[in-house]
Amino acid sequence: MLLKPYRETLALPGIKSLLAVATLARIPIAAGAVVVTLHVVTDLGRGYGAAGLVGAALTIGGSVGAPVMGRLIDRRGLRPVLLLTTIAEVIFWTIAQSLPYWPLLALSLLGGFLALPAFSVARQSIAALSPEEHRLPAFALDSMTTELSFMAGPALGVLIATGVNPRAAMLTLAAGILLAGVGLYRLNPPIRAAHEAPIAAGEHVSRRTWLRPRYVAVLAVTMAATLVLSGTDVTVVAVLRENGEVGWTGLVMSLWAFYSLLGGFAYGTLHRRLSPVTLLAPMAVLTIAVSLGGAHWWLLAILLLPCGALCAPTITATADAVSRMTPASARGEAMGLHNSSLTAGVALGGPLAGLAADSLAPVWGFAAVGGVGALIALAVLPAELRRSASPQPPIPSQPTPEAVADALQTGAAGPADQFPTSAGRT
């Protein structure tokens, strides 16, 4: 019975191939941060602070570029954007491995801006391929496969960087990005469902119809969730290092990822959706609770179980909410903003936890990121309560062919007057 939602979702046309290609495409992307860190420290002889600046430049570029690429997908279609970003990112990783530090830092902003949008494209296509009743398990599957990509990518990157050298790992990343881009280009997954196809080229839905307080609240929850996750990453390492148990780091982190997989699996079987803020709030509070223990690696692994199990469900809930509150003709930009929120949280969580660990004690990293997550949950709660009390007006959606025929037969206003649309694929 638990597997029924997943069996039905995987039986939908295009879902299995999309998840398979997206999972493989995300592996080289997930390896990027650790590989460039090892390159800066090992090949260029710089410190971890300098490496962090390069990582931050990639993150900032990606956060700005994701909604821009999403808007281009909405306007011009998927394949032109895949062609542009694949070529650009392959060139970046090919050139980056031979650059001195400062040119590398400058180029990283552009490399991040033109990064292959594998994450947001997968979520946009899931929304197009999945009917409303199957969208929750579909996004749960996406979250679980993302976890697998982030378990495999950094490990492979470190293996190549330490077994050969970081420059070879960067060239391998370029080859992996090329394969990822070609795979997505050939698959060419739909970015909107058949009944959501635009009627007239050149028209689009105004941002004012979907960029509402409720949507902004979901972005805030998204950022808070990854802030807690990335901060927990850093704090686990700091706590185990202080305890002299750094050798157990890999096991503890793997268990934490496994908890997230279990939570994502369980959430996808539910018959009703949960608000993202109702998942973020307990995840944040339970992360604070981890700071009360953690004296030994095994106790830390146990304490991470409840908050870890809420990781994938929280991300799943945010992606599902974004897909339902934005029209198909603007979904690329909306998912791009969602992806920017994810990366912004990752960029903020590590430094925040590190600051707390250095200033107070390592376990305070859990309290710092969990506390910020809880405060954001409280801040967005009024928007959630207003939505529950007074539902938002429906977002303009794409008409079905039957609706258009009825309008024309009755002499009503034409489709362009009734249904704002986007340029779509051209």
LINBELFEN-V407609 format. One record per residue. N is the residue number from 0. SS is DSSP state (@ for helix, = for strand, . for the rest). PHI is phi as a letter, one per 20 degrees, with the letter a starting at -180 (* if undefined). PSI is psi in radians with two decimals (none if undefined). Layout:
n=N ss=SS phi=PHI psi=PSI
n=N ss=SS phi=PHI psi=PSI
This chain:
n=0 ss=. phi=* psi=-0.69
n=1 ss=. phi=f psi=-0.55
n=2 ss=. phi=e psi=-0.17
n=3 ss=@ phi=g psi=-0.81
n=4 ss=@ phi=g psi=-0.63
n=5 ss=@ phi=f psi=-0.68
n=6 ss=@ phi=f psi=-0.78
n=7 ss=@ phi=f psi=-0.66
n=8 ss=@ phi=f psi=-0.76
n=9 ss=@ phi=f psi=-0.34
n=10 ss=. phi=f psi=-0.22
n=11 ss=. phi=f psi=2.45
n=12 ss=. phi=g psi=2.25
n=13 ss=. phi=n psi=-0.27
n=14 ss=@ phi=f psi=-0.83
n=15 ss=@ phi=f psi=-0.79
n=16 ss=@ phi=f psi=-0.66
n=17 ss=@ phi=f psi=-0.83
n=18 ss=@ phi=f psi=-0.69
n=19 ss=@ phi=f psi=-0.85
n=20 ss=@ phi=f psi=-0.73
n=21 ss=@ phi=f psi=-0.70
n=22 ss=@ phi=f psi=-0.81
n=23 ss=@ phi=f psi=-0.65
n=24 ss=@ phi=f psi=-0.54
n=25 ss=@ phi=f psi=-0.30
n=26 ss=@ phi=f psi=-0.92
n=27 ss=@ phi=f psi=-0.56
n=28 ss=@ phi=f psi=-0.74
n=29 ss=@ phi=f psi=-0.46
n=30 ss=@ phi=e psi=-0.23
n=31 ss=@ phi=g psi=-0.82
n=32 ss=@ phi=f psi=-0.82
n=33 ss=@ phi=f psi=-0.60
n=34 ss=@ phi=f psi=-0.79
n=35 ss=@ phi=f psi=-0.55
n=36 ss=@ phi=f psi=-0.84
n=37 ss=@ phi=f psi=-0.61
n=38 ss=@ phi=f psi=-0.82
n=39 ss=@ phi=f psi=-0.73
n=40 ss=@ phi=f psi=-0.74
n=41 ss=@ phi=e psi=-0.97
n=42 ss=@ phi=f psi=-0.67
n=43 ss=. phi=e psi=-0.15
n=44 ss=. phi=m psi=0.47
n=45 ss=. phi=e psi=3.03
n=46 ss=. phi=e psi=3.10
n=47 ss=@ phi=f psi=-0.48
n=48 ss=@ phi=f psi=-0.75
n=49 ss=@ phi=f psi=-0.69
n=50 ss=@ phi=f psi=-0.66
n=51 ss=@ phi=f psi=-0.59
n=52 ss=@ phi=f psi=-0.69
n=53 ss=@ phi=f psi=-0.75
n=54 ss=@ phi=f psi=-0.69
n=55 ss=@ phi=f psi=-0.67
n=56 ss=@ phi=f psi=-0.74
n=57 ss=@ phi=f psi=-0.73
n=58 ss=@ phi=f psi=-0.79
n=59 ss=@ phi=f psi=-0.79
n=60 ss=@ phi=g psi=-0.74
n=61 ss=@ phi=f psi=-0.66
n=62 ss=@ phi=f psi=-0.67
n=63 ss=@ phi=f psi=-0.68
n=64 ss=@ phi=f psi=-0.52
n=65 ss=@ phi=g psi=-0.88
n=66 ss=@ phi=f psi=-0.52
n=67 ss=@ phi=f psi=-0.80
n=68 ss=@ phi=f psi=-0.65
n=69 ss=@ phi=f psi=-0.71
n=70 ss=@ phi=f psi=-0.65
n=71 ss=@ phi=f psi=-0.66
n=72 ss=@ phi=f psi=-0.75
n=73 ss=@ phi=g psi=-0.68
n=74 ss=@ phi=e psi=-0.72
n=75 ss=@ phi=d psi=-0.19
n=76 ss=. phi=o psi=2.96
n=77 ss=@ phi=f psi=-0.82
n=78 ss=@ phi=f psi=-0.73
n=79 ss=@ phi=g psi=-0.66
n=80 ss=@ phi=f psi=-0.72
n=81 ss=@ phi=f psi=-0.72
n=82 ss=@ phi=f psi=-0.82
n=83 ss=@ phi=f psi=-0.90
n=84 ss=@ phi=f psi=-0.60
n=85 ss=@ phi=f psi=-0.85
n=86 ss=@ phi=f psi=-0.78
n=87 ss=@ phi=f psi=-0.76
n=88 ss=@ phi=f psi=-0.59
n=89 ss=@ phi=f psi=-0.75
n=90 ss=@ phi=f psi=-0.74
n=91 ss=@ phi=g psi=-0.94
n=92 ss=@ phi=f psi=-0.51
n=93 ss=@ phi=f psi=-0.73
n=94 ss=@ phi=e psi=-0.65
n=95 ss=@ phi=g psi=-0.61
n=96 ss=. phi=f psi=-0.24
n=97 ss=. phi=d psi=0.01
n=98 ss=. phi=e psi=2.60
n=99 ss=. phi=f psi=3.01
n=100 ss=@ phi=f psi=-0.91
n=101 ss=@ phi=f psi=-0.75
n=102 ss=@ phi=f psi=-0.61
n=103 ss=@ phi=f psi=-0.76
n=104 ss=@ phi=f psi=-0.77
n=105 ss=@ phi=f psi=-0.74
n=106 ss=@ phi=f psi=-0.43
n=107 ss=@ phi=f psi=-0.57
n=108 ss=@ phi=f psi=-0.80
n=109 ss=@ phi=f psi=-0.67
n=110 ss=@ phi=f psi=-0.70
n=111 ss=@ phi=f psi=-0.69
n=112 ss=@ phi=f psi=-0.67
n=113 ss=. phi=d psi=0.45
n=114 ss=. phi=f psi=2.60
n=115 ss=. phi=f psi=2.13
n=116 ss=. phi=e psi=0.95
n=117 ss=@ phi=f psi=-0.63
n=118 ss=@ phi=f psi=-0.91
n=119 ss=@ phi=f psi=-0.58
n=120 ss=@ phi=f psi=-0.73
n=121 ss=@ phi=f psi=-0.76
n=122 ss=@ phi=f psi=-0.65
n=123 ss=@ phi=f psi=-0.71
n=124 ss=@ phi=f psi=-0.61
n=125 ss=@ phi=f psi=-0.75
n=126 ss=@ phi=f psi=-0.57
n=127 ss=@ phi=f psi=-0.60
n=128 ss=@ phi=e psi=-0.35
n=129 ss=. phi=d psi=2.17
n=130 ss=. phi=f psi=2.87
n=131 ss=@ phi=g psi=-0.71
n=132 ss=@ phi=f psi=-0.26
n=133 ss=@ phi=d psi=-0.01
n=134 ss=@ phi=f psi=-0.64
n=135 ss=@ phi=f psi=-0.91
n=136 ss=@ phi=f psi=-0.51
n=137 ss=@ phi=f psi=-0.76
n=138 ss=@ phi=f psi=-0.53
n=139 ss=@ phi=f psi=-0.74
n=140 ss=@ phi=f psi=-0.69
n=141 ss=@ phi=f psi=-0.75
n=142 ss=@ phi=f psi=-0.71
n=143 ss=@ phi=f psi=-0.71
n=144 ss=@ phi=f psi=-0.51
n=145 ss=@ phi=f psi=-0.72
n=146 ss=@ phi=g psi=-0.74
n=147 ss=@ phi=f psi=-0.70
n=148 ss=@ phi=f psi=-0.70
n=149 ss=@ phi=f psi=-0.27
n=150 ss=@ phi=e psi=-0.64
n=151 ss=@ phi=e psi=-0.73
n=152 ss=@ phi=g psi=-1.03
n=153 ss=@ phi=g psi=-0.65
n=154 ss=@ phi=f psi=-0.76
n=155 ss=@ phi=f psi=-0.68
n=156 ss=@ phi=f psi=-0.79
n=157 ss=@ phi=f psi=-0.69
n=158 ss=@ phi=g psi=-0.80
n=159 ss=@ phi=f psi=-0.72
n=160 ss=@ phi=f psi=-0.67
n=161 ss=@ phi=e psi=-0.56
n=162 ss=@ phi=f psi=-0.59
n=163 ss=. phi=d psi=-1.54
n=164 ss=. phi=a psi=2.82
n=165 ss=@ phi=f psi=-0.58
n=166 ss=@ phi=f psi=-0.72
n=167 ss=@ phi=f psi=-0.64
n=168 ss=@ phi=f psi=-0.65
n=169 ss=@ phi=f psi=-0.68
n=170 ss=@ phi=f psi=-0.62
n=171 ss=@ phi=f psi=-0.66
n=172 ss=@ phi=f psi=-0.74
n=173 ss=@ phi=g psi=-0.75
n=174 ss=@ phi=f psi=-0.69
n=175 ss=@ phi=f psi=-0.71
n=176 ss=@ phi=f psi=-0.69
n=177 ss=@ phi=f psi=-0.81
n=178 ss=@ phi=f psi=-0.69
n=179 ss=@ phi=f psi=-0.80
n=180 ss=@ phi=f psi=-0.73
n=181 ss=@ phi=f psi=-0.70
n=182 ss=@ phi=f psi=-0.80
n=183 ss=@ phi=f psi=-0.65
n=184 ss=@ phi=f psi=-0.77
n=185 ss=@ phi=f psi=-0.68
n=186 ss=@ phi=f psi=-0.73
n=187 ss=. phi=l psi=1.04
n=188 ss=. phi=f psi=2.61
n=189 ss=. phi=f psi=2.53
n=190 ss=. phi=d psi=-0.12
n=191 ss=. phi=b psi=2.67
n=192 ss=. phi=f psi=2.87
n=193 ss=@ phi=g psi=-0.71
n=194 ss=@ phi=f psi=-0.11
n=195 ss=@ phi=e psi=0.09
n=196 ss=. phi=f psi=2.45
n=197 ss=. phi=f psi=2.58
n=198 ss=. phi=e psi=-0.80
n=199 ss=. phi=c psi=2.41
n=200 ss=. phi=f psi=2.63
n=201 ss=. phi=n psi=-0.12
n=202 ss=. phi=d psi=2.69
n=203 ss=. phi=b psi=2.78
n=204 ss=. phi=e psi=2.31
n=205 ss=. phi=f psi=2.52
n=206 ss=@ phi=g psi=-0.49
n=207 ss=@ phi=f psi=-0.35
n=208 ss=@ phi=e psi=-0.30
n=209 ss=. phi=c psi=-0.38
n=210 ss=. phi=e psi=1.29
n=211 ss=. phi=d psi=2.97
n=212 ss=@ phi=g psi=-0.68
n=213 ss=@ phi=f psi=-0.72
n=214 ss=@ phi=f psi=-0.76
n=215 ss=@ phi=f psi=-0.65
n=216 ss=@ phi=f psi=-0.70
n=217 ss=@ phi=f psi=-0.69
n=218 ss=@ phi=f psi=-0.68
n=219 ss=@ phi=f psi=-0.73
n=220 ss=@ phi=f psi=-0.72
n=221 ss=@ phi=g psi=-0.84
n=222 ss=@ phi=f psi=-0.74
n=223 ss=@ phi=f psi=-0.68
n=224 ss=@ phi=f psi=-0.84
n=225 ss=@ phi=f psi=-0.43
n=226 ss=@ phi=f psi=-0.78
n=227 ss=@ phi=f psi=-0.72
n=228 ss=@ phi=f psi=-0.86
n=229 ss=@ phi=f psi=-0.62
n=230 ss=@ phi=f psi=-0.64
n=231 ss=@ phi=f psi=-0.67
n=232 ss=@ phi=g psi=-0.93
n=233 ss=@ phi=f psi=-0.73
n=234 ss=@ phi=f psi=-0.66
n=235 ss=@ phi=g psi=-0.81
n=236 ss=@ phi=f psi=-0.77
n=237 ss=@ phi=f psi=-0.75
n=238 ss=@ phi=f psi=-0.81
n=239 ss=@ phi=f psi=-0.60
n=240 ss=@ phi=f psi=-0.74
n=241 ss=@ phi=f psi=-0.62
n=242 ss=. phi=e psi=-0.05
n=243 ss=. phi=m psi=0.44
n=244 ss=. phi=c psi=0.58
n=245 ss=@ phi=f psi=-0.39
n=246 ss=@ phi=f psi=-0.32
n=247 ss=@ phi=e psi=0.05
n=248 ss=@ phi=g psi=-0.80
n=249 ss=@ phi=g psi=-0.75
n=250 ss=@ phi=f psi=-0.80
n=251 ss=@ phi=f psi=-0.76
n=252 ss=@ phi=f psi=-0.66
n=253 ss=@ phi=f psi=-0.70
n=254 ss=@ phi=f psi=-0.70
n=255 ss=@ phi=f psi=-0.76
n=256 ss=@ phi=f psi=-0.64
n=257 ss=@ phi=f psi=-0.68
n=258 ss=@ phi=g psi=-0.72
n=259 ss=@ phi=f psi=-0.72
n=260 ss=@ phi=f psi=-0.77
n=261 ss=@ phi=f psi=-0.76
n=262 ss=@ phi=f psi=-0.74
n=263 ss=@ phi=f psi=-0.70
n=264 ss=@ phi=f psi=-0.80
n=265 ss=@ phi=f psi=-0.71
n=266 ss=@ phi=f psi=-0.63
n=267 ss=@ phi=f psi=-0.26
n=268 ss=. phi=e psi=-0.11
n=269 ss=. phi=f psi=2.65
n=270 ss=. phi=e psi=-0.03
n=271 ss=. phi=c psi=2.58
n=272 ss=. phi=e psi=2.61
n=273 ss=. phi=d psi=2.50
n=274 ss=. phi=f psi=2.45
n=275 ss=@ phi=g psi=-0.64
n=276 ss=@ phi=f psi=-0.50
n=277 ss=@ phi=f psi=-0.27
n=278 ss=@ phi=e psi=-0.65
n=279 ss=@ phi=f psi=-0.77
n=280 ss=@ phi=g psi=-0.92
n=281 ss=@ phi=f psi=-0.57
n=282 ss=@ phi=f psi=-0.75
n=283 ss=@ phi=f psi=-0.80
n=284 ss=@ phi=f psi=-0.72
n=285 ss=@ phi=f psi=-0.50
n=286 ss=@ phi=f psi=-0.69
n=287 ss=@ phi=g psi=-0.70
n=288 ss=@ phi=f psi=-0.47
n=289 ss=@ phi=f psi=-0.51
n=290 ss=. phi=f psi=-0.25
n=291 ss=. phi=f psi=-0.28
n=292 ss=. phi=c psi=-2.38
n=293 ss=. phi=n psi=0.36
n=294 ss=. phi=f psi=-0.50
n=295 ss=. phi=c psi=2.79
n=296 ss=@ phi=f psi=-0.67
n=297 ss=@ phi=f psi=-0.59
n=298 ss=@ phi=f psi=-0.68
n=299 ss=@ phi=f psi=-0.74
n=300 ss=@ phi=f psi=-0.65
n=301 ss=@ phi=f psi=-0.76
n=302 ss=@ phi=f psi=-0.45
n=303 ss=@ phi=f psi=-0.19
n=304 ss=@ phi=g psi=-0.95
n=305 ss=@ phi=f psi=-0.74
n=306 ss=@ phi=f psi=-0.60
n=307 ss=@ phi=f psi=-0.65
n=308 ss=@ phi=f psi=-0.28
n=309 ss=. phi=e psi=-0.04
n=310 ss=@ phi=f psi=-1.11
n=311 ss=@ phi=f psi=-0.72
n=312 ss=@ phi=g psi=-0.66
n=313 ss=@ phi=f psi=-0.80
n=314 ss=@ phi=f psi=-0.71
n=315 ss=@ phi=g psi=-0.78
n=316 ss=@ phi=f psi=-0.65
n=317 ss=@ phi=f psi=-0.75
n=318 ss=@ phi=f psi=-0.71
n=319 ss=@ phi=f psi=-0.73
n=320 ss=@ phi=f psi=-0.75
n=321 ss=@ phi=f psi=-0.71
n=322 ss=@ phi=f psi=-0.52
n=323 ss=@ phi=e psi=-0.39
n=324 ss=@ phi=d psi=0.09
n=325 ss=. phi=c psi=2.52
n=326 ss=. phi=f psi=2.70
n=327 ss=@ phi=g psi=-0.61
n=328 ss=@ phi=f psi=-0.16
n=329 ss=@ phi=c psi=0.18
n=330 ss=@ phi=f psi=-0.55
n=331 ss=@ phi=f psi=-0.82
n=332 ss=@ phi=f psi=-0.71
n=333 ss=@ phi=f psi=-0.75
n=334 ss=@ phi=f psi=-0.54
n=335 ss=@ phi=f psi=-0.75
n=336 ss=@ phi=f psi=-0.64
n=337 ss=@ phi=f psi=-0.76
n=338 ss=@ phi=f psi=-0.65
n=339 ss=@ phi=f psi=-0.67
n=340 ss=@ phi=f psi=-0.69
n=341 ss=@ phi=f psi=-0.85
n=342 ss=@ phi=f psi=-0.59
n=343 ss=@ phi=f psi=-0.74
n=344 ss=@ phi=f psi=-0.73
n=345 ss=@ phi=f psi=-0.74
n=346 ss=@ phi=f psi=-0.56
n=347 ss=@ phi=e psi=-0.56
n=348 ss=@ phi=f psi=-0.78
n=349 ss=@ phi=f psi=-0.92
n=350 ss=@ phi=f psi=-0.66
n=351 ss=@ phi=f psi=-0.81
n=352 ss=@ phi=f psi=-0.70
n=353 ss=@ phi=f psi=-0.69
n=354 ss=@ phi=f psi=-0.76
n=355 ss=@ phi=f psi=-0.70
n=356 ss=@ phi=f psi=-0.71
n=357 ss=@ phi=f psi=-0.65
n=358 ss=@ phi=e psi=-0.61
n=359 ss=. phi=d psi=-1.49
n=360 ss=. phi=b psi=2.73
n=361 ss=. phi=g psi=-0.70
n=362 ss=. phi=f psi=-0.34
n=363 ss=@ phi=f psi=-0.24
n=364 ss=@ phi=f psi=-0.68
n=365 ss=@ phi=f psi=-0.77
n=366 ss=@ phi=f psi=-0.65
n=367 ss=@ phi=f psi=-0.92
n=368 ss=@ phi=f psi=-0.63
n=369 ss=@ phi=f psi=-0.67
n=370 ss=@ phi=f psi=-0.75
n=371 ss=@ phi=f psi=-0.73
n=372 ss=@ phi=f psi=-0.74
n=373 ss=@ phi=f psi=-0.68
n=374 ss=@ phi=f psi=-0.70
n=375 ss=@ phi=f psi=-0.68
n=376 ss=@ phi=f psi=-0.74
n=377 ss=@ phi=f psi=-0.65
n=378 ss=@ phi=f psi=-0.64
n=379 ss=@ phi=e psi=-0.12
n=380 ss=@ phi=g psi=-0.71
n=381 ss=@ phi=g psi=-0.69
n=382 ss=@ phi=f psi=-0.65
n=383 ss=@ phi=f psi=-0.71
n=384 ss=@ phi=f psi=-0.67
n=385 ss=@ phi=f psi=-0.66
n=386 ss=@ phi=f psi=-0.72
n=387 ss=@ phi=f psi=-0.65
n=388 ss=@ phi=f psi=-0.59
n=389 ss=. phi=c psi=1.61
n=390 ss=. phi=g psi=2.53
n=391 ss=. phi=f psi=2.60
n=392 ss=. phi=f psi=2.64
n=393 ss=. phi=f psi=2.53
n=394 ss=. phi=e psi=2.41
n=395 ss=. phi=g psi=2.25
n=396 ss=. phi=c psi=2.96
n=397 ss=. phi=f psi=2.44
n=398 ss=. phi=f psi=2.68
n=399 ss=. phi=f psi=2.78
n=400 ss=@ phi=g psi=-0.59
n=401 ss=@ phi=f psi=-0.67
n=402 ss=@ phi=f psi=-0.68
n=403 ss=@ phi=f psi=-0.76
n=404 ss=@ phi=f psi=-0.73
n=405 ss=@ phi=f psi=-0.72
n=406 ss=@ phi=f psi=-0.71
n=407 ss=@ phi=f psi=-0.67
n=408 ss=@ phi=f psi=-0.57
n=409 ss=@ phi=e psi=-0.03
n=410 ss=. phi=m psi=0.32
n=411 ss=. phi=f psi=3.10
n=412 ss=. phi=g psi=2.57
n=413 ss=. phi=f psi=2.91
n=414 ss=@ phi=g psi=-0.62
n=415 ss=@ phi=f psi=-0.48
n=416 ss=@ phi=e psi=-0.59
n=417 ss=@ phi=e psi=-0.57
n=418 ss=. phi=c psi=1.73
n=419 ss=. phi=f psi=2.36
n=420 ss=. phi=c psi=3.06
n=421 ss=. phi=d psi=3.03
n=422 ss=. phi=f psi=-0.58
n=423 ss=. phi=m psi=-2.60
n=424 ss=. phi=e psi=2.30
n=425 ss=. phi=c psi=none
